[in-house]
Amino acid sequence: MSEKPIFIQHANELITVKGGSEKPLTREAMNELHILHDGAIWLEDGKIQAVGTTEELMEKYSSRVLDAKVIDASGKIVMPGLVDPHTHLVYAGSRENEFNMRLNGATYMEIMNNGGGIHATTSRTRSASPEELFSESIKRLDSFLKHGVTTVEAKSGYGLDWETEKKQLEVAKCLDDAHVIDVVRTFMGAHAVPGEYKENPDEFVRIVIEEMIPAVAEGKLAEFNDVFCERGVFTPEQSRLILEAGKNHGLIPKIHADEIEPYEGAELAAEVGAISADHLLRASDRGIKRMAEEGVIGVLLPGTAFFLMADSARGRRMIDEGVPVALSTDCNPGSSPTTSLPFIMNLACMKMGMTPAEAITATTINAAHAINRANEIGSLEVGKKADVVIMNVPNYMQLQYHYGMNHTDTVIKSGKIVVESGRLC
């Protein structure tokens, strides 16, 4: 039995973010939200069937209103379901001890080089059963949902061996099947050089290229291939080999780029045709220009910089240069243990000079482009998935004005109400 149609009416602001499905929005277009006042939307069969004013849709569906679930959004805003295009969703354990170490002066790389960081989570994830990983991760998905997120990307990368990388990707697939949130999978076997290959990192690169990537592709375990291009992790040359190998097996390249220092990661993203380059805290002027030229999406993670007490990426500069910018939580146990994409939007405005409108574009249609889903999510347009969020504020500016708060009132995923009055249904 199909769900009843849902008729949302009288939205103070219906934020459609229309017009960006073909290519990500850049420059001034990131500020154009295409807002309808006293807006309405009709959802049926899991899709958006009509968008307009309340008067227009009342006339169009006058004979069917009594058969629909009617939601009065008076005094609220209605917008596309939020999209998080960069998470490390599936992992075991936590690393609050490292937070205290950083407060006492230790750096991210110092912690990792002494067995903490990625290596600490790798150890715990290797020893966790699939059931344990599923149990921990589905709680994070519930939290994402309560913050208005309807689609997330999930990376592997806490295995650094085939058995665990495969386990993470299979758990992510199970989460996608079991949870209402859509989970898009990325292989990131090249997240760090495991301790057993510390003296021979090229051998580990060979294993990733010749053994892991072909197995990922054969098993259809992931859509994207990511690498941590950073001094002390993988060089630009090693990263290029890994990303090109993924392309040869049908995996779309992504890259963790220029997070700790300028390391030609943004330039490499442009060179290999990556769909996105992420982090970019230290991206060079040339790298930013090359990304703009090639249309590489800059997925910025201001929560990571905030938590690591580092300077944020130059979001304002990137947008002004023409880079299509998206935003993400980077949800992970070490450098951004949050599921609040709305708070990330706050930080984007306060720490990177983005406007409130740009922050919405960056968490909807541009974020959808960063995971190759803009044809079906990221805006409120006829034919797209019925992924809709109602926020309990009268206008979109208040999403950023009232910072650090969760304004999510109602979440609709594929035409089904899954959060109501801020609570999971």
C-alpha positions in Angstrom: 0.0 0.0 0.0 1.5 3.4 -1.1 1.8 6.3 1.3 -0.9 9.0 1.3 0.0 12.1 -0.7 1.5 14.8 1.4 0.4 18.4 0.8 2.6 21.0 2.5 1.0 24.4 2.4 1.4 28.0 3.6 5.2 27.8 4.0 6.5 31.2 5.0 9.4 30.5 2.6 9.5 27.5 0.3 13.2 27.3 -0.7 13.4 25.5 -4.0 17.1 26.0 -4.9 15.9 25.2 -8.5 18.0 25.5 -11.6 21.2 23.7 -10.5 20.5 20.1 -11.4 22.6 20.2 -14.6 25.8 21.6 -13.0 26.7 22.8 -9.6 26.0 26.5 -8.7 28.9 28.9 -8.6 29.5 32.6 -7.7 26.4 34.7 -7.5 24.1 31.8 -8.4 24.9 30.3 -5.0 22.9 33.1 -3.4 19.8 32.5 -5.6 17.6 30.2 -3.6 14.4 30.8 -5.7 12.1 31.3 -2.7 8.3 31.1 -2.9 6.3 32.9 -0.2 3.1 31.2 1.0 4.6 28.2 -0.8 3.2 24.7 -1.2 4.4 21.4 -2.5 2.6 18.1 -3.3 4.4 14.8 -2.7 3.2 11.5 -4.0 4.6 8.1 -4.9 7.9 9.1 -3.3 8.4 12.0 -5.7 7.7 15.8 -5.9 4.6 16.2 -8.1 4.1 20.0 -7.9 5.7 23.1 -6.5 4.0 26.5 -6.3 2.1 28.9 -4.1 -0.6 27.6 -1.8 -3.3 29.2 -4.0 -1.9 27.5 -7.1 -1.7 24.0 -5.6 -5.1 24.3 -3.8 -6.6 24.9 -7.2 -4.7 22.1 -8.9 -5.5 19.5 -6.3 -8.8 20.8 -5.0 -10.5 17.4 -5.6 -7.8 15.5 -3.8 -6.9 17.5 -0.7 -9.2 15.5 1.6 -7.3 12.3 0.6 -3.9 13.8 1.5 -1.9 14.3 4.6 -2.0 18.1 4.9 0.8 19.9 6.7 0.4 23.6 7.6 3.9 25.2 7.5 2.8 28.6 8.5 5.6 30.6 10.0 8.2 28.0 8.9 10.5 27.4 6.0 10.4 24.3 3.7 13.6 23.3 2.0 15.3 20.3 0.3 16.5 17.5 2.6 20.1 18.2 3.6 22.9 16.2 1.9 26.2 15.4 3.6 28.8 14.5 1.0 31.7 13.5 3.2 31.4 11.3 6.3 33.4 8.4 7.8 30.1 6.9 9.1 31.2 3.3 9.8 33.7 3.0 12.6 34.1 1.6 16.1 35.0 3.4 19.3 35.8 7.1 20.1 38.8 9.2 20.7 37.9 11.8 23.3 41.4 11.3 24.9 42.9 12.9 21.8 40.7 15.9 22.3 42.4 16.5 25.6 45.8 15.9 24.1 45.1 18.6 21.5 44.0 21.0 24.2 47.4 20.4 25.7 49.2 21.3 22.5 49.5 18.0 20.5 48.9 18.4 16.7 46.8 16.1 14.6 49.9 14.6 12.8 51.8 14.2 16.0 49.0 12.1 17.5 48.7 10.0 14.3 52.4 9.4 14.1 52.4 8.1 17.6 49.8 5.5 17.0 46.7 7.6 17.6 44.4 9.2 15.1 43.3 7.1 12.2 45.5 4.2 13.4 43.6 4.0 16.8 40.2 3.8 15.1 41.6 1.3 12.6 42.6 -1.0 15.4 39.1 -0.8 16.9 37.3 -1.2 13.6 39.4 -4.2 12.6 38.4 -6.0 15.8 34.7 -5.0 15.7 32.1 -7.4 14.3 29.8 -6.3 11.4 27.0 -6.3 13.9 28.8 -4.0 16.3 29.7 -1.6 13.5 26.1 -1.6 12.3 24.8 -0.9 15.8 27.1 2.0 16.4 26.7 3.5 12.9 22.9 3.4 12.8 22.7 5.6 15.9 24.7 8.2 14.0 22.3 7.9 11.1 19.4 8.5 13.4 21.1 11.7 14.7 21.8 12.9 11.1 18.1 12.4 10.3 17.0 14.5 13.3 19.2 17.3 12.0 17.4 17.2 8.6 19.9 15.1 6.6 18.3 12.7 4.2 21.4 11.5 2.2 25.0 10.9 3.4 28.2 9.7 1.8 30.1 7.1 3.8 33.8 6.2 3.4 35.7 3.2 4.3 39.3 3.8 5.4 39.4 2.5 9.0 40.5 -0.9 7.9 43.7 -0.4 5.8 43.5 -4.1 5.0 41.1 -5.7 2.6 39.1 -7.7 5.1 38.1 -4.6 7.1 37.7 -2.3 4.2 35.3 -4.8 2.7 33.5 -5.1 6.1 33.0 -1.3 6.3 31.6 -1.1 2.8 29.3 -4.0 3.4 28.0 -2.5 6.7 27.4 0.8 4.8 25.3 -1.2 2.3 23.4 -2.8 5.1 22.8 0.6 6.6 21.5 1.9 3.3 19.1 -1.0 3.1 17.9 -0.7 6.7 17.7 3.0 7.3 15.6 5.7 5.6 18.7 7.8 4.9 20.3 7.0 1.6 24.0 6.0 2.2 26.3 6.5 -0.8 29.6 4.5 -0.5 33.2 5.6 -1.1 36.2 3.3 -1.0 39.1 4.9 0.9 41.6 2.2 1.5 44.3 4.9 1.1 43.3 6.8 4.2 46.7 6.2 5.9 49.7 3.9 5.5 49.2 1.0 8.0 51.9 0.5 10.6 53.0 -2.8 9.0 53.9 -0.9 5.8 55.4 2.2 7.4 58.9 1.4 6.0 57.5 0.4 2.6 54.5 2.6 1.7 54.9 1.9 -2.0 54.1 -1.7 -1.4 50.8 -0.7 0.3 50.0 1.6 -2.6 50.5 -1.4 -4.9 48.1 -3.5 -2.8 45.5 -0.8 -2.9 45.9 -0.5 -6.7 46.3 -4.1 -7.7 44.2 -5.9 -5.1 41.7 -3.7 -3.3 40.4 -1.5 -6.1 39.7 -4.3 -8.5 37.9 -6.2 -5.7 35.8 -3.1 -4.8 34.8 -2.7 -8.4 34.0 -6.4 -9.0 31.8 -6.5 -5.9 30.1 -3.2 -6.7 31.0 -2.1 -3.1 31.5 1.6 -3.8 30.9 4.3 -6.4 33.8 6.6 -5.5 37.5 6.2 -4.7 39.2 8.6 -2.3 42.8 9.1 -1.0 44.4 11.2 1.7 47.0 13.3 -0.2 49.1 14.8 2.6 52.7 15.0 3.5 53.4 12.0 5.8 50.4 10.1 4.3 50.3 9.7 0.5 52.3 11.8 -1.9 50.8 13.5 -4.9 52.5 10.9 -7.1 51.1 8.0 -5.1 47.7 9.7 -4.9 47.6 10.1 -8.7 48.3 6.4 -9.2 45.6 5.4 -6.8 43.0 7.7 -8.3 43.8 6.8 -11.9 43.6 3.1 -11.0 40.2 3.7 -9.6 39.1 5.5 -12.7 40.3 2.5 -14.8 37.8 0.3 -12.7 34.9 2.7 -13.0 35.3 4.4 -9.6 34.8 8.2 -9.6 37.8 10.0 -8.0 37.6 12.1 -4.8 40.5 13.4 -2.8 41.3 14.6 0.7 43.5 17.6 -0.3 45.7 20.2 1.3 44.3 19.7 4.8 47.5 20.2 6.9 49.7 22.1 4.4 49.8 23.0 0.7 50.6 19.8 -1.1 49.2 20.2 -4.6 46.1 18.2 -3.7 43.7 20.8 -5.3 45.9 20.8 -8.5 45.8 17.0 -8.6 42.0 17.0 -8.2 41.8 19.2 -11.3 44.3 17.1 -13.2 42.6 13.7 -12.7 39.0 15.1 -13.1 38.0 14.4 -9.5 34.3 15.1 -8.7 35.4 16.8 -5.5 38.4 17.9 -3.5 37.7 17.9 0.2 39.1 19.8 3.2 41.3 22.4 1.3 42.3 24.3 4.4 45.7 25.1 2.9 44.8 24.9 -0.8 47.1 27.2 -2.9 45.8 30.1 -5.1 46.8 28.1 -8.2 45.0 25.0 -6.9 41.8 27.0 -6.3 42.0 28.5 -9.8 42.5 25.1 -11.4 39.5 23.6 -9.5 37.4 26.5 -10.7 38.6 25.9 -14.3 37.8 22.2 -14.2 34.6 22.4 -12.2 35.9 20.4 -9.3 33.6 20.8 -6.3 35.2 22.0 -3.1 33.7 20.1 -0.2 34.6 22.3 2.8 34.6 20.9 6.4 34.6 23.9 8.8 33.7 21.6 11.7 37.0 19.8 11.3 39.0 23.1 11.4 36.9 24.2 14.4 37.5 21.0 16.3 41.2 20.9 15.5 41.5 24.6 16.4 42.9 25.4 13.0 42.2 28.2 10.5 39.3 27.3 8.2 39.4 26.9 4.4 39.1 30.1 2.3 35.5 29.5 1.4 34.9 33.1 0.4 37.9 33.1 -1.9 36.9 29.9 -3.5 33.3 31.0 -4.2 34.5 34.4 -5.6 37.0 32.5 -7.8 34.2 30.3 -9.2 34.7 27.0 -7.3 31.4 25.3 -6.7 31.4 24.8 -2.9 29.6 22.2 -0.8 29.7 21.7 2.9 29.9 18.6 5.1 30.3 17.5 8.7 33.2 15.1 8.0 31.6 13.0 10.8 34.4 10.9 12.2 35.7 10.0 15.6 38.9 12.1 15.7 38.6 15.4 14.0 34.8 16.1 13.7 32.6 13.9 15.9 29.3 15.7 14.9 26.2 14.9 13.0 24.9 18.5 12.9 25.0 19.7 9.4 23.1 22.9 10.5 26.0 23.7 12.8 28.4 23.3 10.0 26.3 25.8 8.1 26.7 28.2 11.0 30.5 27.8 11.0 30.6 28.3 7.2 29.1 31.8 7.7 31.1 32.7 10.8 34.5 31.2 9.9 34.6 31.2 6.1 32.6 34.3 5.2 29.9 32.5 3.3 26.4 34.0 3.2 23.4 32.2 4.7 22.1 31.5 1.2 25.4 30.1 0.0 25.4 27.8 3.1 22.0 26.4 2.0 23.1 25.9 -1.6 26.3 24.1 -0.3 24.3 21.6 1.8 21.6 20.9 -0.8 22.2 21.0 -4.6 26.0 21.4 -4.6 26.4 18.7 -2.0 24.2 16.5 -4.2 26.5 17.2 -7.1 29.5 16.1 -5.0 28.1 12.6 -4.7 26.7 12.5 -8.3 23.0 12.7 -7.2 21.9 16.1 -8.3 19.5 14.7 -10.9 17.4 13.2 -8.1 17.9 15.2 -4.8 19.2 18.6 -3.6 16.3 20.8 -4.8 12.6 21.0 -4.7 11.7 20.4 -8.3 9.1 18.2 -10.0 10.2 14.6 -10.5 12.9 14.6 -7.8 12.8 12.5 -4.7 10.3 13.7 -2.1 13.1 14.6 0.4 11.9 17.6 2.3 12.7 19.4 5.6 10.5 21.8 7.5 12.5 24.1 9.7 10.9 25.9 12.7 12.1 29.4 11.7 10.2 32.0 9.7 13.0 32.7 7.2 16.2 31.1 6.1 18.4 33.8 7.6 17.4 32.6 11.1 19.0 29.2 10.5 22.4 31.0 10.8 21.3 33.7 13.2 20.2 31.3 15.9 23.5 29.3 15.7 24.2 26.0 17.4 20.5 25.0 17.5 18.6 22.3 15.7 15.6 23.9 14.1 14.4 20.7 12.3 10.7 20.2 12.8 9.7 17.7 10.2 11.7 15.5 7.8 10.1 13.7 4.8 12.1 11.0 3.1 11.0 9.6 -0.2 7.5 10.9 0.5 7.3 9.4 4.0 7.3 11.4 7.3 10.2 10.2 9.3 10.7 13.0 11.8 7.8 14.9 13.3 8.0 17.7 15.8 11.7 17.0 16.1 11.2 13.3 17.0 11.9 10.2 15.0 8.7 8.5 13.8 
